[in-house]
Amino acid sequence: MSTPASPPSPALAPSRLAEPVRTVPSIDASGSCRKPDYPPISRRLEETGTVILEFLIDVDGTVTDSRIAGSSGHSRLDEAARQALTLCAFKPGTLDGRPEKSWARLRYTWSLN
């Protein structure tokens, strides 16, 4: 008498690779990041507005590139914000806990008080 064949073993589901854990860069609160100086001519002309800036943050937290993603409507204000914020210290973004170069986006609003 023959023994019945054992049922086939169920196929194992392919293992799912863990999604990488990524953090975004941020301004280092412990570092010094002073408010940009209002350009005197812009103050006299009562120019105001919001500029959107993008920065490439290196693994050491320094800015290696920057650009204006959205203008305040006044080039003096845009450039003053870009120049000032390139001097800030940042915490770099990470991928699985390791620092990596990554872009950050900041919004700066110029207003007369």
A tleap script that builds the chain and sets N, CA, C and O, in Angstrom:
source leaprc.protein.ff14SB
mol = sequence {
  NMET SER THR PRO ALA SER PRO PRO SER PRO
  ALA LEU ALA PRO SER ARG LEU ALA GLU PRO
  VAL ARG THR VAL PRO SER ILE ASP ALA SER
  GLY SER CYS ARG LYS PRO ASP TYR PRO PRO
  ILE SER ARG ARG LEU GLU GLU THR GLY THR
  VAL ILE LEU GLU PHE LEU ILE ASP VAL ASP
  GLY THR VAL THR ASP SER ARG ILE ALA GLY
  SER SER GLY HIE SER ARG LEU ASP GLU ALA
  ALA ARG GLN ALA LEU THR LEU CYS ALA PHE
  LYS PRO GLY THR LEU ASP GLY ARG PRO GLU
  LYS SER TRP ALA ARG LEU ARG TYR THR TRP
  SER LEU CASN
}
set mol.1.N position { 0.847 -1.157 0.000 }
set mol.1.CA position { 0.000 0.000 0.000 }
set mol.1.C position { 0.896 1.224 0.000 }
set mol.1.O position { 1.912 1.265 0.694 }
set mol.2.N position { 0.531 2.169 -0.743 }
set mol.2.CA position { 1.339 3.385 -0.835 }
set mol.2.C position { 0.835 4.408 0.170 }
set mol.2.O position { -0.352 4.454 0.495 }
set mol.3.N position { 1.754 5.222 0.653 }
set mol.3.CA position { 1.364 6.283 1.586 }
set mol.3.C position { 0.972 7.516 0.791 }
set mol.3.O position { 1.592 7.846 -0.219 }
set mol.4.N position { -0.046 8.177 1.253 }
set mol.4.CA position { -0.468 9.376 0.520 }
set mol.4.C position { 0.635 10.441 0.553 }
set mol.4.O position { 1.370 10.572 1.532 }
set mol.5.N position { 0.722 11.181 -0.527 }
set mol.5.CA position { 1.713 12.263 -0.608 }
set mol.5.C position { 1.325 13.368 0.355 }
set mol.5.O position { 0.150 13.695 0.524 }
set mol.6.N position { 2.332 13.925 0.974 }
set mol.6.CA position { 2.027 15.026 1.892 }
set mol.6.C position { 1.654 16.264 1.077 }
set mol.6.O position { 2.178 16.476 -0.016 }
set mol.7.N position { 0.756 17.070 1.612 }
set mol.7.CA position { 0.348 18.268 0.869 }
set mol.7.C position { 1.538 19.210 0.692 }
set mol.7.O position { 2.431 19.267 1.537 }
set mol.8.N position { 1.536 19.942 -0.412 }
set mol.8.CA position { 2.655 20.864 -0.624 }
set mol.8.C position { 2.683 21.916 0.479 }
set mol.8.O position { 1.639 22.345 0.970 }
set mol.9.N position { 3.883 22.323 0.858 }
set mol.9.CA position { 3.988 23.358 1.893 }
set mol.9.C position { 3.577 24.699 1.287 }
set mol.9.O position { 3.870 24.982 0.125 }
set mol.10.N position { 2.903 25.510 2.078 }
set mol.10.CA position { 2.464 26.806 1.548 }
set mol.10.C position { 3.671 27.651 1.175 }
set mol.10.O position { 4.712 27.615 1.831 }
set mol.11.N position { 3.497 28.417 0.096 }
set mol.11.CA position { 4.583 29.297 -0.349 }
set mol.11.C position { 4.767 30.393 0.684 }
set mol.11.O position { 3.803 30.953 1.204 }
set mol.12.N position { 5.997 30.677 0.961 }
set mol.12.CA position { 6.277 31.751 1.905 }
set mol.12.C position { 6.107 33.083 1.199 }
set mol.12.O position { 6.536 33.262 0.059 }
set mol.13.N position { 5.493 33.986 1.878 }
set mol.13.CA position { 5.330 35.323 1.307 }
set mol.13.C position { 6.696 35.976 1.207 }
set mol.13.O position { 7.522 35.841 2.110 }
set mol.14.N position { 6.937 36.685 0.107 }
set mol.14.CA position { 8.232 37.347 0.001 }
set mol.14.C position { 8.415 38.313 1.163 }
set mol.14.O position { 7.476 38.996 1.570 }
set mol.15.N position { 9.613 38.361 1.683 }
set mol.15.CA position { 9.845 39.264 2.816 }
set mol.15.C position { 9.786 40.700 2.324 }
set mol.15.O position { 10.272 41.021 1.239 }
set mol.16.N position { 9.194 41.542 3.125 }
set mol.16.CA position { 9.080 42.955 2.776 }
set mol.16.C position { 10.289 43.678 3.328 }
set mol.16.O position { 10.634 43.548 4.502 }
set mol.17.N position { 10.910 44.424 2.477 }
set mol.17.CA position { 12.047 45.227 2.921 }
set mol.17.C position { 11.521 46.414 3.699 }
set mol.17.O position { 10.513 47.015 3.328 }
set mol.18.N position { 12.188 46.742 4.752 }
set mol.18.CA position { 11.771 47.882 5.569 }
set mol.18.C position { 11.960 49.164 4.776 }
set mol.18.O position { 12.960 49.344 4.080 }
set mol.19.N position { 10.992 50.040 4.893 }
set mol.19.CA position { 11.096 51.342 4.238 }
set mol.19.C position { 12.206 52.134 4.917 }
set mol.19.O position { 12.335 52.092 6.141 }
set mol.20.N position { 13.011 52.859 4.137 }
set mol.20.CA position { 14.054 53.671 4.770 }
set mol.20.C position { 13.424 54.775 5.621 }
set mol.20.O position { 12.378 55.325 5.277 }
set mol.21.N position { 14.073 55.082 6.719 }
set mol.21.CA position { 13.598 56.148 7.596 }
set mol.21.C position { 14.375 57.406 7.243 }
set mol.21.O position { 15.600 57.447 7.354 }
set mol.22.N position { 13.653 58.421 6.820 }
set mol.22.CA position { 14.279 59.665 6.366 }
set mol.22.C position { 13.769 60.812 7.223 }
set mol.22.O position { 12.573 60.912 7.496 }
set mol.23.N position { 14.695 61.686 7.651 }
set mol.23.CA position { 14.305 62.915 8.340 }
set mol.23.C position { 14.733 64.090 7.482 }
set mol.23.O position { 15.675 63.990 6.697 }
set mol.24.N position { 14.042 65.189 7.636 }
set mol.24.CA position { 14.351 66.387 6.862 }
set mol.24.C position { 15.279 67.298 7.654 }
set mol.24.O position { 15.283 67.263 8.884 }
set mol.25.N position { 16.064 68.111 6.956 }
set mol.25.CA position { 16.936 69.035 7.677 }
set mol.25.C position { 16.120 70.104 8.399 }
set mol.25.O position { 14.981 70.393 8.033 }
set mol.26.N position { 16.726 70.680 9.427 }
set mol.26.CA position { 16.061 71.751 10.164 }
set mol.26.C position { 17.113 72.725 10.680 }
set mol.26.O position { 18.297 72.398 10.764 }
set mol.27.N position { 16.658 73.925 11.024 }
set mol.27.CA position { 17.581 74.905 11.600 }
set mol.27.C position { 17.982 74.407 12.979 }
set mol.27.O position { 17.133 73.999 13.772 }
set mol.28.N position { 19.261 74.441 13.257 }
set mol.28.CA position { 19.793 74.004 14.542 }
set mol.28.C position { 19.494 75.084 15.577 }
set mol.28.O position { 20.110 76.150 15.573 }
set mol.29.N position { 18.546 74.798 16.458 }
set mol.29.CA position { 18.117 75.788 17.449 }
set mol.29.C position { 19.242 76.189 18.390 }
set mol.29.O position { 19.223 77.288 18.944 }
set mol.30.N position { 20.220 75.314 18.577 }
set mol.30.CA position { 21.319 75.643 19.476 }
set mol.30.C position { 22.351 76.546 18.798 }
set mol.30.O position { 23.160 77.186 19.468 }
set mol.31.N position { 22.317 76.591 17.483 }
set mol.31.CA position { 23.251 77.438 16.738 }
set mol.31.C position { 22.746 78.867 16.681 }
set mol.31.O position { 21.629 79.162 17.107 }
set mol.32.N position { 23.562 79.732 16.159 }
set mol.32.CA position { 23.112 81.119 16.052 }
set mol.32.C position { 22.575 81.344 14.647 }
set mol.32.O position { 23.259 81.112 13.650 }
set mol.33.N position { 21.366 81.791 14.601 }
set mol.33.CA position { 20.724 82.123 13.327 }
set mol.33.C position { 19.963 83.413 13.556 }
set mol.33.O position { 18.815 83.430 14.000 }
set mol.34.N position { 20.652 84.483 13.233 }
set mol.34.CA position { 20.017 85.757 13.548 }
set mol.34.C position { 19.071 86.187 12.429 }
set mol.34.O position { 19.200 85.774 11.277 }
set mol.35.N position { 18.136 87.013 12.806 }
set mol.35.CA position { 17.144 87.544 11.882 }
set mol.35.C position { 17.848 88.381 10.810 }
set mol.35.O position { 18.754 89.149 11.135 }
set mol.36.N position { 17.451 88.250 9.545 }
set mol.36.CA position { 18.079 89.073 8.499 }
set mol.36.C position { 17.848 90.562 8.754 }
set mol.36.O position { 16.795 90.962 9.250 }
set mol.37.N position { 18.841 91.369 8.410 }
set mol.37.CA position { 18.691 92.817 8.520 }
set mol.37.C position { 17.781 93.320 7.406 }
set mol.37.O position { 17.917 92.923 6.249 }
set mol.38.N position { 16.847 94.203 7.772 }
set mol.38.CA position { 15.944 94.803 6.783 }
set mol.38.C position { 16.774 95.756 5.931 }
set mol.38.O position { 17.404 96.661 6.478 }
set mol.39.N position { 16.794 95.585 4.627 }
set mol.39.CA position { 17.560 96.527 3.792 }
set mol.39.C position { 17.019 97.951 3.992 }
set mol.39.O position { 15.813 98.172 3.887 }
set mol.40.N position { 17.903 98.914 4.279 }
set mol.40.CA position { 17.439 100.285 4.554 }
set mol.40.C position { 16.560 100.866 3.445 }
set mol.40.O position { 15.552 101.511 3.734 }
set mol.41.N position { 16.925 100.650 2.205 }
set mol.41.CA position { 16.112 101.190 1.102 }
set mol.41.C position { 14.719 100.554 1.097 }
set mol.41.O position { 13.724 101.233 0.847 }
set mol.42.N position { 14.655 99.248 1.374 }
set mol.42.CA position { 13.361 98.560 1.419 }
set mol.42.C position { 12.509 99.091 2.571 }
set mol.42.O position { 11.290 99.212 2.444 }
set mol.43.N position { 13.148 99.402 3.680 }
set mol.43.CA position { 12.418 99.977 4.814 }
set mol.43.C position { 11.850 101.348 4.439 }
set mol.43.O position { 10.686 101.648 4.706 }
set mol.44.N position { 12.703 102.180 3.810 }
set mol.44.CA position { 12.234 103.520 3.405 }
set mol.44.C position { 11.083 103.433 2.412 }
set mol.44.O position { 10.150 104.234 2.467 }
set mol.45.N position { 11.146 102.459 1.502 }
set mol.45.CA position { 10.095 102.294 0.487 }
set mol.45.C position { 8.918 101.475 1.000 }
set mol.45.O position { 7.956 101.233 0.270 }
set mol.46.N position { 9.000 101.045 2.271 }
set mol.46.CA position { 7.957 100.253 2.925 }
set mol.46.C position { 7.638 98.965 2.164 }
set mol.46.O position { 6.478 98.581 2.012 }
set mol.47.N position { 8.700 98.310 1.691 }
set mol.47.CA position { 8.533 97.036 0.993 }
set mol.47.C position { 8.337 95.925 2.012 }
set mol.47.O position { 9.059 95.845 3.005 }
set mol.48.N position { 7.369 95.082 1.761 }
set mol.48.CA position { 7.096 93.921 2.603 }
set mol.48.C position { 6.802 92.732 1.696 }
set mol.48.O position { 6.621 92.894 0.489 }
set mol.49.N position { 6.756 91.553 2.272 }
set mol.49.CA position { 6.402 90.367 1.496 }
set mol.49.C position { 7.015 89.122 2.091 }
set mol.49.O position { 7.775 89.177 3.059 }
set mol.50.N position { 6.667 87.993 1.489 }
set mol.50.CA position { 7.156 86.693 1.942 }
set mol.50.C position { 7.969 86.050 0.834 }
set mol.50.O position { 7.529 85.964 -0.313 }
set mol.51.N position { 9.160 85.601 1.195 }
set mol.51.CA position { 10.045 84.914 0.250 }
set mol.51.C position { 10.134 83.447 0.659 }
set mol.51.O position { 10.193 83.126 1.846 }
set mol.52.N position { 10.142 82.568 -0.329 }
set mol.52.CA position { 10.326 81.139 -0.070 }
set mol.52.C position { 11.717 80.774 -0.565 }
set mol.52.O position { 12.056 80.985 -1.730 }
set mol.53.N position { 12.505 80.230 0.332 }
set mol.53.CA position { 13.905 79.907 0.036 }
set mol.53.C position { 14.116 78.405 0.093 }
set mol.53.O position { 13.502 77.714 0.907 }
set mol.54.N position { 14.983 77.902 -0.771 }
set mol.54.CA position { 15.383 76.508 -0.745 }
set mol.54.C position { 16.888 76.452 -0.554 }
set mol.54.O position { 17.637 77.192 -1.192 }
set mol.55.N position { 17.326 75.555 0.345 }
set mol.55.CA position { 18.746 75.419 0.691 }
set mol.55.C position { 19.169 73.976 0.554 }
set mol.55.O position { 18.426 73.072 0.935 }
set mol.56.N position { 20.356 73.748 0.012 }
set mol.56.CA position { 20.945 72.416 0.008 }
set mol.56.C position { 21.842 72.332 1.240 }
set mol.56.O position { 22.839 73.046 1.353 }
set mol.57.N position { 21.469 71.450 2.153 }
set mol.57.CA position { 22.183 71.302 3.419 }
set mol.57.C position { 23.120 70.101 3.299 }
set mol.57.O position { 22.693 69.000 2.952 }
set mol.58.N position { 24.405 70.327 3.591 }
set mol.58.CA position { 25.400 69.261 3.519 }
set mol.58.C position { 25.330 68.400 4.784 }
set mol.58.O position { 24.627 68.742 5.735 }
set mol.59.N position { 26.054 67.294 4.790 }
set mol.59.CA position { 26.031 66.369 5.928 }
set mol.59.C position { 26.552 66.999 7.216 }
set mol.59.O position { 26.255 66.512 8.307 }
set mol.60.N position { 27.324 68.078 7.101 }
set mol.60.CA position { 27.828 68.759 8.302 }
set mol.60.C position { 26.927 69.905 8.749 }
set mol.60.O position { 27.253 70.604 9.708 }
set mol.61.N position { 25.793 70.111 8.065 }
set mol.61.CA position { 24.841 71.145 8.455 }
set mol.61.C position { 25.064 72.491 7.800 }
set mol.61.O position { 24.326 73.437 8.078 }
set mol.62.N position { 26.074 72.607 6.926 }
set mol.62.CA position { 26.318 73.877 6.242 }
set mol.62.C position { 25.504 73.952 4.952 }
set mol.62.O position { 25.146 72.936 4.356 }
set mol.63.N position { 25.224 75.184 4.544 }
set mol.63.CA position { 24.494 75.422 3.301 }
set mol.63.C position { 25.498 75.413 2.152 }
set mol.63.O position { 26.477 76.158 2.167 }
set mol.64.N position { 25.245 74.559 1.153 }
set mol.64.CA position { 26.155 74.493 0.007 }
set mol.64.C position { 25.551 75.116 -1.246 }
set mol.64.O position { 26.268 75.381 -2.211 }
set mol.65.N position { 24.248 75.351 -1.242 }
set mol.65.CA position { 23.585 75.975 -2.381 }
set mol.65.C position { 22.271 76.552 -1.878 }
set mol.65.O position { 21.708 76.065 -0.898 }
set mol.66.N position { 21.791 77.577 -2.543 }
set mol.66.CA position { 20.506 78.159 -2.166 }
set mol.66.C position { 19.866 78.795 -3.374 }
set mol.66.O position { 20.535 79.175 -4.335 }
set mol.67.N position { 18.546 78.903 -3.304 }
set mol.67.CA position { 17.809 79.540 -4.399 }
set mol.67.C position { 16.498 80.104 -3.865 }
set mol.67.O position { 15.997 79.696 -2.818 }
set mol.68.N position { 15.972 81.040 -4.610 }
set mol.68.CA position { 14.701 81.665 -4.257 }
set mol.68.C position { 13.614 80.904 -5.014 }
set mol.68.O position { 13.575 80.921 -6.244 }
set mol.69.N position { 12.745 80.245 -4.276 }
set mol.69.CA position { 11.684 79.443 -4.877 }
set mol.69.C position { 10.412 80.254 -5.086 }
set mol.69.O position { 9.574 79.910 -5.920 }
set mol.70.N position { 10.278 81.325 -4.329 }
set mol.70.CA position { 9.116 82.199 -4.454 }
set mol.70.C position { 9.493 83.581 -3.966 }
set mol.70.O position { 9.932 83.748 -2.828 }
set mol.71.N position { 9.322 84.564 -4.822 }
set mol.71.CA position { 9.760 85.922 -4.498 }
set mol.71.C position { 8.766 86.664 -3.609 }
set mol.71.O position { 7.560 86.419 -3.640 }
set mol.72.N position { 9.316 87.573 -2.824 }
set mol.72.CA position { 8.499 88.470 -2.010 }
set mol.72.C position { 7.920 89.575 -2.886 }
set mol.72.O position { 7.022 90.309 -2.473 }
set mol.73.N position { 8.448 89.680 -4.098 }
set mol.73.CA position { 8.062 90.771 -4.990 }
set mol.73.C position { 9.096 91.884 -4.986 }
set mol.73.O position { 8.974 92.865 -5.720 }
set mol.74.N position { 10.126 91.719 -4.141 }
set mol.74.CA position { 11.175 92.736 -4.024 }
set mol.74.C position { 12.527 92.027 -3.967 }
set mol.74.O position { 12.820 91.327 -2.997 }
set mol.75.N position { 13.336 92.201 -4.984 }
set mol.75.CA position { 14.599 91.464 -5.075 }
set mol.75.C position { 15.538 91.761 -3.915 }
set mol.75.O position { 16.289 90.880 -3.497 }
set mol.76.N position { 15.513 92.991 -3.381 }
set mol.76.CA position { 16.374 93.315 -2.230 }
set mol.76.C position { 16.015 92.447 -1.022 }
set mol.76.O position { 16.896 91.934 -0.332 }
set mol.77.N position { 14.716 92.289 -0.777 }
set mol.77.CA position { 14.272 91.478 0.361 }
set mol.77.C position { 14.601 90.003 0.138 }
set mol.77.O position { 15.031 89.305 1.056 }
set mol.78.N position { 14.392 89.543 -1.087 }
set mol.78.CA position { 14.694 88.139 -1.407 }
set mol.78.C position { 16.162 87.833 -1.151 }
set mol.78.O position { 16.495 86.845 -0.497 }
set mol.79.N position { 17.029 88.681 -1.667 }
set mol.79.CA position { 18.466 88.436 -1.552 }
set mol.79.C position { 18.950 88.594 -0.111 }
set mol.79.O position { 19.819 87.842 0.330 }
set mol.80.N position { 18.404 89.556 0.627 }
set mol.80.CA position { 18.807 89.736 2.032 }
set mol.80.C position { 18.442 88.500 2.856 }
set mol.80.O position { 19.223 88.072 3.705 }
set mol.81.N position { 17.268 87.925 2.613 }
set mol.81.CA position { 16.858 86.721 3.338 }
set mol.81.C position { 17.745 85.539 2.941 }
set mol.81.O position { 18.175 84.768 3.800 }
set mol.82.N position { 18.017 85.397 1.656 }
set mol.82.CA position { 18.844 84.281 1.189 }
set mol.82.C position { 20.239 84.363 1.780 }
set mol.82.O position { 20.771 83.361 2.258 }
set mol.83.N position { 20.837 85.549 1.753 }
set mol.83.CA position { 22.194 85.725 2.290 }
set mol.83.C position { 22.244 85.440 3.791 }
set mol.83.O position { 23.155 84.760 4.262 }
set mol.84.N position { 21.285 85.948 4.532 }
set mol.84.CA position { 21.292 85.761 5.989 }
set mol.84.C position { 21.096 84.295 6.366 }
set mol.84.O position { 21.777 83.790 7.259 }
set mol.85.N position { 20.184 83.620 5.706 }
set mol.85.CA position { 19.886 82.251 6.099 }
set mol.85.C position { 20.949 81.257 5.644 }
set mol.85.O position { 21.002 80.141 6.161 }
set mol.86.N position { 21.793 81.635 4.691 }
set mol.86.CA position { 22.895 80.732 4.320 }
set mol.86.C position { 23.937 80.670 5.435 }
set mol.86.O position { 24.769 79.763 5.453 }
set mol.87.N position { 23.899 81.621 6.361 }
set mol.87.CA position { 24.850 81.649 7.473 }
set mol.87.C position { 24.353 80.874 8.694 }
set mol.87.O position { 25.084 80.727 9.673 }
set mol.88.N position { 23.123 80.384 8.641 }
set mol.88.CA position { 22.558 79.629 9.764 }
set mol.88.C position { 23.169 78.238 9.833 }
set mol.88.O position { 23.646 77.698 8.834 }
set mol.89.N position { 23.143 77.675 11.028 }
set mol.89.CA position { 23.557 76.288 11.216 }
set mol.89.C position { 22.306 75.420 11.096 }
set mol.89.O position { 21.249 75.756 11.630 }
set mol.90.N position { 22.442 74.317 10.398 }
set mol.90.CA position { 21.322 73.396 10.209 }
set mol.90.C position { 21.673 72.026 10.765 }
set mol.90.O position { 22.844 71.662 10.871 }
set mol.91.N position { 20.646 71.280 11.113 }
set mol.91.CA position { 20.805 69.861 11.397 }
set mol.91.C position { 20.508 69.183 10.066 }
set mol.91.O position { 19.430 69.377 9.505 }
set mol.92.N position { 21.448 68.389 9.552 }
set mol.92.CA position { 21.219 67.783 8.241 }
set mol.92.C position { 20.090 66.752 8.280 }
set mol.92.O position { 19.767 66.203 9.333 }
set mol.93.N position { 19.506 66.506 7.124 }
set mol.93.CA position { 18.543 65.423 7.005 }
set mol.93.C position { 19.271 64.101 7.159 }
set mol.93.O position { 20.492 64.039 7.016 }
set mol.94.N position { 18.530 63.048 7.449 }
set mol.94.CA position { 19.165 61.737 7.605 }
set mol.94.C position { 18.408 60.684 6.808 }
set mol.94.O position { 17.230 60.842 6.490 }
set mol.95.N position { 19.110 59.622 6.501 }
set mol.95.CA position { 18.537 58.430 5.891 }
set mol.95.C position { 19.001 57.256 6.743 }
set mol.95.O position { 20.192 56.951 6.806 }
set mol.96.N position { 18.051 56.608 7.391 }
set mol.96.CA position { 18.356 55.514 8.329 }
set mol.96.C position { 19.397 55.933 9.366 }
set mol.96.O position { 20.298 55.163 9.699 }
set mol.97.N position { 19.266 57.152 9.869 }
set mol.97.CA position { 20.139 57.634 10.932 }
set mol.97.C position { 21.460 58.227 10.475 }
set mol.97.O position { 22.200 58.777 11.291 }
set mol.98.N position { 21.773 58.130 9.190 }
set mol.98.CA position { 23.035 58.681 8.672 }
set mol.98.C position { 22.753 60.010 7.985 }
set mol.98.O position { 21.832 60.102 7.174 }
set mol.99.N position { 23.544 61.053 8.304 }
set mol.99.CA position { 23.337 62.355 7.654 }
set mol.99.C position { 23.474 62.221 6.138 }
set mol.99.O position { 24.291 61.449 5.637 }
set mol.100.N position { 22.652 62.996 5.421 }
set mol.100.CA position { 22.740 63.029 3.966 }
set mol.100.C position { 22.465 64.440 3.474 }
set mol.100.O position { 21.765 65.214 4.127 }
set mol.101.N position { 23.028 64.767 2.310 }
set mol.101.CA position { 22.726 66.050 1.678 }
set mol.101.C position { 21.248 66.061 1.324 }
set mol.101.O position { 20.723 65.081 0.794 }
set mol.102.N position { 20.582 67.164 1.616 }
set mol.102.CA position { 19.176 67.261 1.246 }
set mol.102.C position { 18.739 68.719 1.216 }
set mol.102.O position { 19.349 69.590 1.834 }
set mol.103.N position { 17.668 68.949 0.479 }
set mol.103.CA position { 17.121 70.299 0.338 }
set mol.103.C position { 16.133 70.590 1.456 }
set mol.103.O position { 15.378 69.718 1.886 }
set mol.104.N position { 16.155 71.830 1.915 }
set mol.104.CA position { 15.190 72.313 2.903 }
set mol.104.C position { 14.491 73.525 2.305 }
set mol.104.O position { 15.057 74.228 1.467 }
set mol.105.N position { 13.284 73.760 2.730 }
set mol.105.CA position { 12.513 74.897 2.240 }
set mol.105.C position { 12.088 75.734 3.437 }
set mol.105.O position { 11.560 75.212 4.418 }
set mol.106.N position { 12.321 77.026 3.346 }
set mol.106.CA position { 11.951 77.958 4.421 }
set mol.106.C position { 11.175 79.129 3.850 }
set mol.106.O position { 11.383 79.546 2.710 }
set mol.107.N position { 10.290 79.639 4.660 }
set mol.107.CA position { 9.499 80.820 4.296 }
set mol.107.C position { 9.889 81.932 5.264 }
set mol.107.O position { 9.891 81.739 6.479 }
set mol.108.N position { 10.217 83.088 4.715 }
set mol.108.CA position { 10.570 84.232 5.571 }
set mol.108.C position { 9.686 85.414 5.174 }
set mol.108.O position { 9.600 85.777 4.001 }
set mol.109.N position { 9.033 86.004 6.171 }
set mol.109.CA position { 8.134 87.128 5.910 }
set mol.109.C position { 8.755 88.417 6.419 }
set mol.109.O position { 9.129 88.533 7.586 }
set mol.110.N position { 8.853 89.372 5.524 }
set mol.110.CA position { 9.323 90.718 5.852 }
set mol.110.C position { 8.116 91.577 6.180 }
set mol.110.O position { 7.195 91.691 5.370 }
set mol.111.N position { 8.112 92.183 7.360 }
set mol.111.CA position { 7.023 93.085 7.724 }
set mol.111.C position { 7.598 94.240 8.531 }
set mol.111.O position { 8.547 94.074 9.296 }
set mol.112.N position { 7.011 95.397 8.347 }
set mol.112.CA position { 7.427 96.594 9.077 }
set mol.112.C position { 6.616 96.659 10.358 }
set mol.112.O position { 5.387 96.597 10.326 }
set mol.113.N position { 7.301 96.784 11.482 }
set mol.113.CA position { 6.593 96.866 12.782 }
set mol.113.C position { 6.629 98.257 13.313 }
set mol.113.O position { 6.092 98.522 14.388 }
savepdb mol mol.pdb
quit
